[in-house]
């Protein structure tokens, strides 16, 4: 059970932090379009 938990944690960590270049580009564009000084930005 401990192996499963550590494997799931590693999977979640990798999929949350190692984003493909196209996703990073889309997030960058979206961030630039947000209204400054709001919770969304």
N, CA, C and O atoms as a Tinker XYZ file with bonds, in Angstrom:
   164  protein
     1  N      0.824000   -1.201000    0.000000    73     2
     2  CA     0.000000    0.000000    0.000000    64     1     3
     3  C      0.868000    1.265000    0.000000    63     2     4     5
     4  O      0.529000    2.263000   -0.637000    81     3
     5  N      1.977000    1.207000    0.715000    73     3     6
     6  CA     2.866000    2.368000    0.774000    64     5     7
     7  C      3.467000    2.657000   -0.602000    63     6     8     9
     8  O      3.636000    3.816000   -0.981000    81     7
     9  N      3.793000    1.585000   -1.354000    73     7    10
    10  CA     4.328000    1.760000   -2.711000    64     9    11
    11  C      3.303000    2.450000   -3.602000    63    10    12    13
    12  O      3.652000    3.333000   -4.386000    81    11
    13  N      2.042000    2.051000   -3.483000    73    11    14
    14  CA     0.981000    2.667000   -4.283000    64    13    15
    15  C      0.853000    4.151000   -3.953000    63    14    16    17
    16  O      0.748000    4.976000   -4.860000    81    15
    17  N      0.860000    4.493000   -2.690000    73    15    18
    18  CA     0.738000    5.889000   -2.272000    64    17    19
    19  C      1.903000    6.721000   -2.800000    63    18    20    21
    20  O      1.697000    7.826000   -3.303000    81    19
    21  N      3.112000    6.203000   -2.688000    73    19    22
    22  CA     4.263000    6.976000   -3.175000    64    21    23
    23  C      4.245000    7.078000   -4.697000    63    22    24    25
    24  O      4.643000    8.103000   -5.250000    81    23
    25  N      3.790000    6.033000   -5.377000    73    23    26
    26  CA     3.687000    6.081000   -6.840000    64    25    27
    27  C      2.646000    7.105000   -7.285000    63    26    28    29
    28  O      2.875000    7.853000   -8.235000    81    27
    29  N      1.516000    7.139000   -6.606000    73    27    30
    30  CA     0.479000    8.122000   -6.945000    64    29    31
    31  C      0.961000    9.542000   -6.680000    63    30    32    33
    32  O      0.692000   10.448000   -7.469000    81    31
    33  N      1.664000    9.739000   -5.584000    73    31    34
    34  CA     2.199000   11.059000   -5.274000    64    33    35
    35  C      3.184000   11.500000   -6.352000    63    34    36    37
    36  O      3.159000   12.654000   -6.780000    81    35
    37  N      4.043000   10.597000   -6.788000    73    35    38
    38  CA     5.004000   10.911000   -7.845000    64    37    39
    39  C      4.279000   11.235000   -9.156000    63    38    40    41
    40  O      4.651000   12.178000   -9.855000    81    39
    41  N      3.259000   10.463000   -9.484000    73    39    42
    42  CA     2.482000   10.704000  -10.700000    64    41    43
    43  C      1.822000   12.075000  -10.670000    63    42    44    45
    44  O      1.887000   12.812000  -11.654000    81    43
    45  N      1.195000   12.423000   -9.570000    73    43    46
    46  CA     0.531000   13.723000   -9.439000    64    45    47
    47  C      1.554000   14.851000   -9.522000    63    46    48    49
    48  O      1.315000   15.862000  -10.183000    81    47
    49  N      2.679000   14.681000   -8.861000    73    47    50
    50  CA     3.734000   15.703000   -8.892000    64    49    51
    51  C      4.239000   15.919000  -10.308000    63    50    52    53
    52  O      4.375000   17.061000  -10.747000    81    51
    53  N      4.518000   14.839000  -11.028000    73    51    54
    54  CA     5.042000   14.956000  -12.394000    64    53    55
    55  C      4.021000   15.579000  -13.339000    63    54    56    57
    56  O      4.380000   16.437000  -14.145000    81    55
    57  N      2.762000   15.168000  -13.259000    73    55    58
    58  CA     1.760000   15.702000  -14.180000    64    57    59
    59  C      1.391000   17.144000  -13.849000    63    58    60    61
    60  O      0.856000   17.856000  -14.699000    81    59
    61  N      1.666000   17.574000  -12.642000    73    59    62
    62  CA     1.362000   18.959000  -12.257000    64    61    63
    63  C      2.498000   19.919000  -12.567000    63    62    64    65
    64  O      2.267000   21.118000  -12.723000    81    63
    65  N      3.706000   19.417000  -12.658000    73    63    66
    66  CA     4.859000   20.311000  -12.811000    64    65    67
    67  C      5.555000   20.216000  -14.158000    63    66    68    69
    68  O      6.184000   21.186000  -14.582000    81    67
    69  N      5.468000   19.112000  -14.829000    73    67    70
    70  CA     6.139000   18.936000  -16.115000    64    69    71
    71  C      5.141000   19.111000  -17.248000    63    70    72    73
    72  O      4.672000   18.139000  -17.839000    81    71
    73  N      4.829000   20.353000  -17.537000    73    71    74
    74  CA     3.831000   20.653000  -18.557000    64    73    75
    75  C      4.479000   20.739000  -19.937000    63    74    76    77
    76  O      5.604000   21.221000  -20.072000    81    75
    77  N      3.760000   20.266000  -20.962000    73    75    78
    78  CA     4.287000   20.353000  -22.323000    64    77    79
    79  C      4.420000   21.812000  -22.766000    63    78    80    81
    80  O      3.736000   22.688000  -22.236000    81    79
    81  N      5.294000   22.073000  -23.732000    73    79    82
    82  CA     5.517000   23.449000  -24.196000    64    81    83
    83  C      4.250000   24.153000  -24.678000    63    82    84    85
    84  O      4.096000   25.353000  -24.453000    81    83
    85  N      3.340000   23.432000  -25.337000    73    83    86
    86  CA     2.125000   24.083000  -25.831000    64    85    87
    87  C      1.222000   24.525000  -24.682000    63    86    88    89
    88  O      0.555000   25.554000  -24.780000    81    87
    89  N      1.196000   23.766000  -23.611000    73    87    90
    90  CA     0.398000   24.145000  -22.444000    64    89    91
    91  C      1.022000   25.349000  -21.757000    63    90    92    93
    92  O      0.314000   26.271000  -21.351000    81    91
    93  N      2.333000   25.347000  -21.624000    73    91    94
    94  CA     3.025000   26.497000  -21.023000    64    93    95
    95  C      2.777000   27.770000  -21.843000    63    94    96    97
    96  O      2.564000   28.842000  -21.276000    81    95
    97  N      2.804000   27.650000  -23.172000    73    95    98
    98  CA     2.562000   28.805000  -24.042000    64    97    99
    99  C      1.138000   29.323000  -23.861000    63    98   100   101
   100  O      0.923000   30.532000  -23.774000    81    99
   101  N      0.175000   28.420000  -23.804000    73    99   102
   102  CA    -1.222000   28.827000  -23.627000    64   101   103
   103  C     -1.427000   29.502000  -22.273000    63   102   104   105
   104  O     -2.164000   30.484000  -22.175000    81   103
   105  N     -0.783000   28.983000  -21.235000    73   103   106
   106  CA    -0.902000   29.597000  -19.913000    64   105   107
   107  C     -0.264000   30.979000  -19.892000    63   106   108   109
   108  O     -0.767000   31.886000  -19.229000    81   107
   109  N      0.831000   31.142000  -20.608000    73   107   110
   110  CA     1.502000   32.435000  -20.675000    64   109   111
   111  C      0.608000   33.474000  -21.352000    63   110   112   113
   112  O      0.498000   34.609000  -20.888000    81   111
   113  N     -0.020000   33.077000  -22.440000    73   111   114
   114  CA    -0.929000   33.985000  -23.153000    64   113   115
   115  C     -2.102000   34.361000  -22.252000    63   114   116   117
   116  O     -2.470000   35.532000  -22.164000    81   115
   117  N     -2.681000   33.378000  -21.591000    73   115   118
   118  CA    -3.828000   33.639000  -20.716000    64   117   119
   119  C     -3.443000   34.560000  -19.565000    63   118   120   121
   120  O     -4.212000   35.449000  -19.198000    81   119
   121  N     -2.273000   34.359000  -19.000000    73   119   122
   122  CA    -1.821000   35.188000  -17.882000    64   121   123
   123  C     -1.647000   36.642000  -18.312000    63   122   124   125
   124  O     -1.945000   37.555000  -17.541000    81   123
   125  N     -1.170000   36.862000  -19.527000    73   123   126
   126  CA    -0.976000   38.221000  -20.028000    64   125   127
   127  C     -2.304000   38.926000  -20.288000    63   126   128   129
   128  O     -2.372000   40.154000  -20.258000    81   127
   129  N     -3.363000   38.147000  -20.545000    73   127   130
   130  CA    -4.671000   38.732000  -20.843000    64   129   131
   131  C     -5.500000   39.018000  -19.596000    63   130   132   133
   132  O     -6.554000   39.646000  -19.690000    81   131
   133  N     -5.040000   38.568000  -18.430000    73   131   134
   134  CA    -5.775000   38.816000  -17.194000    64   133   135
   135  C     -5.698000   40.293000  -16.817000    63   134   136   137
   136  O     -4.710000   40.970000  -17.099000    81   135
   137  N     -6.739000   40.769000  -16.188000    73   135   138
   138  CA    -6.756000   42.139000  -15.689000    64   137   139
   139  C     -5.767000   42.239000  -14.526000    63   138   140   141
   140  O     -5.844000   41.445000  -13.588000    81   139
   141  N     -4.838000   43.200000  -14.572000    73   139   142
   142  CA    -3.855000   43.324000  -13.501000    64   141   143
   143  C     -4.502000   43.609000  -12.143000    63   142   144   145
   144  O     -5.575000   44.207000  -12.063000    81   143
   145  N     -3.839000   43.175000  -11.099000    73   143   146
   146  CA    -4.237000   43.426000   -9.714000    64   145   147
   147  C     -5.616000   42.872000   -9.372000    63   146   148   149
   148  O     -6.351000   43.477000   -8.592000    81   147
   149  N     -5.969000   41.732000   -9.947000    73   147   150
   150  CA    -7.212000   41.041000   -9.579000    64   149   151
   151  C     -6.853000   39.672000   -9.042000    63   150   152   153
   152  O     -5.712000   39.234000   -9.189000    81   151
   153  N     -7.801000   38.987000   -8.423000    73   151   154
   154  CA    -7.520000   37.644000   -7.918000    64   153   155
   155  C     -7.180000   36.699000   -9.057000    63   154   156   157
   156  O     -6.370000   35.788000   -8.883000    81   155
   157  N     -7.779000   36.899000  -10.207000    73   155   158
   158  CA    -7.517000   36.028000  -11.347000    64   157   159
   159  C     -6.078000   36.150000  -11.827000    63   158   160   161
   160  O     -5.472000   35.169000  -12.258000    81   159
   161  N     -5.532000   37.368000  -11.748000    73   159   162
   162  CA    -4.164000   37.541000  -12.237000    64   161   163
   163  C     -3.189000   36.986000  -11.238000    63   162   164
   164  O     -1.979000   37.034000  -11.463000    81   163
